[in-house]
Amino acid sequence: KSGPWTVSLDQRLVGLFKASRAVWMSLTHRLAMPQGIATWLLAYIACQTHLIPVRLSALRENCGSDASDKAFSNRLRDALHELSSRRILDPGWHIKGGRLHWRKRAPGGLPDRWG
């Protein structure tokens, strides 16, 4: 069916969420985040049961960034600091060998269900 609105999603985004369960996020919580990669990472983290080391190039490709490697890395680090300061990520994240090593914050961080 078609109506007054049409939504189109990039196939990379569809692939990212295809096999996952639905992710529901509070609009208020989402809007409190700065625009950019921090917002994208917030949704990515919310849909993951456990965060495993991930290549920076994979994150860059999946989020659709067209920034240079250095610019993306700098923006990613800023976003990770933001997410750590908001108690969503454990502050012990680090980047080594082109991979981000990270984990969700222990209980009291990102809620299982946002309301």
C-alpha positions as CSV (number, residue, x, y, z in Angstrom):
1,K,0.0,0.0,0.0
2,S,1.1,3.5,-0.5
3,G,0.1,6.6,1.2
4,P,1.3,10.2,1.7
5,W,4.6,8.9,3.2
6,T,7.2,6.6,1.8
7,V,10.2,5.3,3.7
8,S,13.3,3.9,2.0
9,L,16.1,2.2,3.9
10,D,19.7,1.7,2.8
11,Q,20.2,-2.1,2.2
12,R,23.2,-2.0,4.6
13,L,20.9,-0.7,7.3
14,V,18.3,-3.4,6.5
15,G,21.0,-6.0,6.6
16,L,22.2,-4.8,10.0
17,F,18.8,-5.2,11.6
18,K,17.4,-8.1,9.5
19,A,18.2,-10.9,11.9
20,S,17.7,-9.0,15.1
21,R,14.8,-8.5,17.4
22,A,12.9,-5.3,17.3
23,V,14.6,-2.3,19.0
24,W,12.4,0.2,20.7
25,M,13.9,3.3,22.0
26,S,12.6,6.3,23.9
27,L,12.3,9.3,21.6
28,T,13.3,11.5,24.6
29,H,16.4,9.5,25.2
30,R,17.3,9.4,21.5
31,L,16.8,13.2,21.1
32,A,19.1,13.8,24.1
33,M,22.0,12.4,22.1
34,P,24.0,14.6,19.8
35,Q,23.3,14.1,16.1
36,G,25.8,11.9,14.2
37,I,27.6,8.7,14.9
38,A,26.7,8.7,18.6
39,T,23.0,8.5,17.7
40,W,23.7,5.6,15.3
41,L,25.8,3.8,17.8
42,L,23.1,4.2,20.4
43,A,20.7,2.2,18.2
44,Y,23.4,-0.3,17.3
45,I,24.3,-0.9,20.9
46,A,20.6,-1.3,21.9
47,C,20.1,-4.1,19.4
48,Q,23.1,-6.1,20.4
49,T,23.0,-8.6,23.2
50,H,26.8,-8.5,23.6
51,L,29.3,-6.2,22.0
52,I,32.1,-8.0,20.3
53,P,35.3,-6.4,18.8
54,V,34.4,-4.8,15.5
55,R,36.5,-3.4,12.7
56,L,36.3,0.4,12.4
57,S,35.9,0.0,8.6
58,A,32.8,-2.2,9.2
59,L,31.3,0.4,11.5
60,R,32.1,3.2,9.0
61,E,30.5,1.2,6.2
62,N,27.4,0.2,8.1
63,C,26.6,3.7,9.4
64,G,27.0,5.1,5.9
65,S,29.8,7.6,6.8
66,D,31.7,9.0,3.9
67,A,34.4,10.6,6.2
68,S,38.0,9.8,5.7
69,D,39.5,7.2,8.0
70,K,41.1,9.7,10.3
71,A,37.9,11.9,10.5
72,F,35.7,8.9,11.1
73,S,38.1,7.6,13.8
74,N,38.0,11.0,15.5
75,R,34.2,11.3,15.4
76,L,33.9,7.7,16.6
77,R,36.2,8.4,19.6
78,D,34.1,11.5,20.5
79,A,30.9,9.4,20.2
80,L,32.3,6.7,22.4
81,H,33.3,9.2,25.0
82,E,29.8,10.6,24.9
83,L,28.2,7.1,25.3
84,S,30.6,6.3,28.1
85,S,29.8,9.5,30.0
86,R,26.1,8.7,29.7
87,R,26.8,5.3,31.2
88,I,25.7,3.4,28.1
89,L,29.2,1.9,27.4
90,D,31.8,0.7,29.8
91,P,34.5,3.4,29.9
92,G,37.2,0.8,29.2
93,W,36.7,0.7,25.4
94,H,39.8,1.0,23.3
95,I,40.8,0.8,19.6
96,K,43.6,-1.6,18.7
97,G,44.7,-2.9,15.4
98,G,41.8,-1.2,13.6
99,R,39.2,-2.8,15.9
100,L,37.0,-1.3,18.5
101,H,37.0,-3.4,21.7
102,W,34.0,-2.4,23.8
103,R,31.2,-3.7,26.1
104,K,27.9,-2.5,27.4
105,R,27.8,-0.9,30.8
106,A,27.0,-3.2,33.7
107,P,23.5,-3.0,35.1
108,G,22.4,0.6,35.6
109,G,23.6,1.5,32.1
110,L,21.5,1.0,28.9
111,P,18.1,-0.3,30.0
112,D,16.9,-3.6,28.5
113,R,13.6,-1.9,27.5
114,W,13.3,1.8,27.1
115,G,10.1,3.5,28.2
